[in-house]
Amino acid sequence: MQENQENIKILAREHGPSIAYAQTPGATGATGAKSTQDAPGLVFLGGFMSDMTGTKAIWLENFAKSKGFAFLRFDYSGHGQSGGNFEDGTIGSWLEDVLHVLDHLTSGPQLLIGSSMGGWLALLATLQRPEHICGLVGLAAAPDFTEDLVHNELTPKQRETMMRDGVVYQPSDYGDQPYAFTRDLVEDGRRHLLLTAPIKLECPVHLLHGYNDTDVPWQRSLTLLAQLQAGQMAPADIKATLIPDADHRLARDVDLDRIGETVMDVLNAVKPD
């Protein structure tokens, strides 16, 4: 999708690659709030090897503008227009990107909207910044994908290649550039696994997943739902919706409308301070 470069800003860091981002302010009176600061902001977290110019990111930006919400989209290091080399990235380093962006570019409560890998990062970020995150929307969320959807799906020969060379490449259905799965990505991913134990969040979480998702099985969201429900520390609105005819992208008009409805449902479930 064509991007107006005037919209793109760069967040420099003393340590680590720079982060490219696009941000729009909220409007006074959003969802009945008395001031811009009273209304939660929306932050979109994209997927593995995706960037902030995708269909969902741009649609959500326009949605946020129409509702008066502040909105932020950005590229992880090694993605899109941010600095760094993609193959140097790990779940831990991309989580640091998310936390740095939240700490330096947002104020007040934020609702995270995480797509695929972004859903995993949104969960991890919420665990580390519970006072800053008021809700979470997962779009075909893929926690733990480096272990059971990457490592465990590689052939013995591919695993040998990854261990020997540090990386293995596989074709992508989403572009000409192949997926690069590194040894560091898999090994670091094991330090951030979530689905092996209850996940203790206190904010509302709504998950959307398509039955026709061939990249991240829809059962992943049901497993995540069970761990979120098992880890509830306080009453919260936690649910999953499976969409019969949707695929991994969730980018049809009907899917985008459902995402907007889900964002509003979560915001309505957020408890006032």
N, C-alpha and C positions, 0 to 999 in steps of 0.2 A: 504494500500500500504506500502511495506517495506521501512523504512526510514533509511538512513545512519546517525547514531547518530553523526558522526564527523561533519556533516553539521549543527547540531543544536547548537545554542548559547543561552545564557540566559541573558536577560536584567533585572538587579536587580533594585528595586525601594526602596527608603527610606520609602515611604508610599504606600502600596498596594502590591498585589502579583507580583512575578516575571513573566516576559513574555518570552516564548520560541519563537525563530525565526530562520529563515534561510535566508541568504542574499548572493546575487552574485553581483559583481561589473559590471559596464558597460564597454564597450570597446571603445577606442578612434575611432572616425569616425562613430559612430552609426547614422544611417539615415542622413549621410552627415555632422554631427556636427564636428566642429573643435577639440573638446575635449570631454572627458567623461562627464564633468560637463555641457556641452551645451545640451546634450540629456536628455529628461525627464526620470525619473525612473518609474518603474511599481510597484504598491503595490496591493497585492491581499487581499481582506477582505472576509473571509468565512461566512458561514451561521450559524444558530442557532444549537448548539450541534454538529457542524462539526469541523474539524481541518485542519491544514495546510498540511496534507499528502494526501488529496483527489485528485481525477483525474484531476480536473481543475487546482488546485494549482501547481501540478507537471508539467502538460502540459505547463502551462504558464511560469514556470521557464525555461523549455527547449526552449520554443519559444523566451523568452527574451534573452537567451544566443545566440541563432542562429541569432538574430538581433543586438546583441551588447548592449542591454539595461540593466541597473541595475535593479534588481528585489528583492522584499522583500515579504516574506510570514511569518505569525506568528499565534500563538494561543491566542485568548482572554483569560483573566483570567477565571479559571474554565473549560477551554477547553484543550483538547490534553495534551501537556507536560508543559503548564504553571501552575503556582501556583494558589491557591485559590479553593474555592468550587463553583461548577456550580450554585447551588441554591441560592448563595449570589449575583449572577450577575444580572444586569439590563441593559437596553439600555444605561442609563447614565454612568454606570461604564464601560461598554464595549466601549462606545465612548471615555472615558478617556484613555482606553488602546490604541485606535487608535491614539489619539492625542499625547500620550506619545511616541509611536513608531515613528510617523512622526517627532516629535521634536528632538528625540535623535538618530535616525538611518538613517535619510534621509537628503539630502541637495539639494537645487535647486528644480525645478518644478517636480511634481509627478503626474502621472495618476493613479487614483484609479479604481480598478476593483472589484466591490462588488457583491457577490452572495447572493441572497435571503435577509436575515437579513443584510448581508454585504452591500447590496445596500442602505438600510436605513442609516446605519452607515456612508457610503461614502458620502451621501448627507449631513448629519449633520456635518461631518468633513469638508467638502468643505465650508459650511456656516461659520464655525469657523476659517478656515485657507485658505481663498480665495487667499491669496498671494502665497501660497505654492502648491495649486492644479491647474493643468493646464487643466485637463479633467477628465471625469468620464464615465465608462462603467458599466451599470447595467445588471446583469444576473438574470432574474426572480426576479427583485428587489421587496422587500416586505416592503416598508415604512408603518408604522402604523399597522403592523400585530398583535401586542399584543391586539389591541382593537377589530378590526372587524374580524380577522381570529382566534383569541383565545377567548377573553372574550365573544364576541357576539355569538360564536359558542358553548360555553359550555351550558350544560343543567342547569336548575335551581338547581338541586342537586349538580352538579359539582361546580357551583359557590359557593354554600353554603359550600362545602368541602374546596374550596380554601380560602374562607374568614375565616373559622373556623381554619383550620390546617395550613394555609399559603402556601399550595401547592396542586396541583392536578396533577395526572399522567395520561398520555394517551399513547397508543401504538404508536410506530414509524415504518414507512415503511422502515427505513434506518438502522436498527440495532436492537439488542436485548434489548438495554436500552430504557426505555420509555421516552417520552418527559416529562419534569418537568416544569409546568407552575406555577410560584409563584405569590402570591398577590403583592409582591413588583415589580415584572416584569411588571405586568399590570398597577399598579398605577404609576410607574415611566414612563412607556411608554406614558402615557397621557401627560406628560410634554414635550414630544418630537415629538408629532404628526405633520405631514407635509402636509397632503393632504387636509386639511381644508382651505388652503389659498394659494395664489401664492407663488412659491418658487423662490427666487431671486438669480440666479447664472449667472455668466458671462462667464463660460467656456463651451466648447462643451460637450454635453452629448448624448450618444447613448445607447438605451435600447434594449435588446434582451429578448424575451419571447416566450415560446412554447404554442401553442394552446391546447396541451394535458397535460398541467400543472394542476394536481389535488390538489396541495398544495397551490399555490398562483395563483389565476385566472389571465388569460392574460389581463383581463380588468384593472387590477391594473396598468400595464405599460401605458395604454392609459390615465388613470386618472392622473398618475404622469406626463406624457407628457404634458397634458393640463395645469397643474399647473406650470410646468417649462416654457412653452411658455407664460403663463399669467404673469409670474414674470420676464421675460427677462429685464435686465437692459441695455444691449447692444447687438448688433447683435451677435448671436452665433449659432453654428450648433447643433440643438437639434432634435433628431429623435428617433423613435421606430420602431423595426422590429419584426413582429410576424412570428414565424416559424411553419408552418402547422402541422408537425408530431413530434414535439419535446415535451418532458416532462419537469418536474421541474429540473432534473439533468443537462440538457444541456451538457452531457458528452459523446455522441457518437462522432466518428471521424469527421463526417460532422459538428456537433455542435462546436467542438473544433476548426476546421478550420475557421468556421464563426466567432468565438470569436477572433481569431487571425486577421482576416480581419477587424473586427470592431475596435480592438485596433489600427491598422494602420490607419484606417479612422479617428479616433479621433485625433491621433497624427498629421495627415496631416491637420486637421482643427484647431490645436492649433496655435494661433497667436504668432509670435516671439515678444520678449520683445523689 
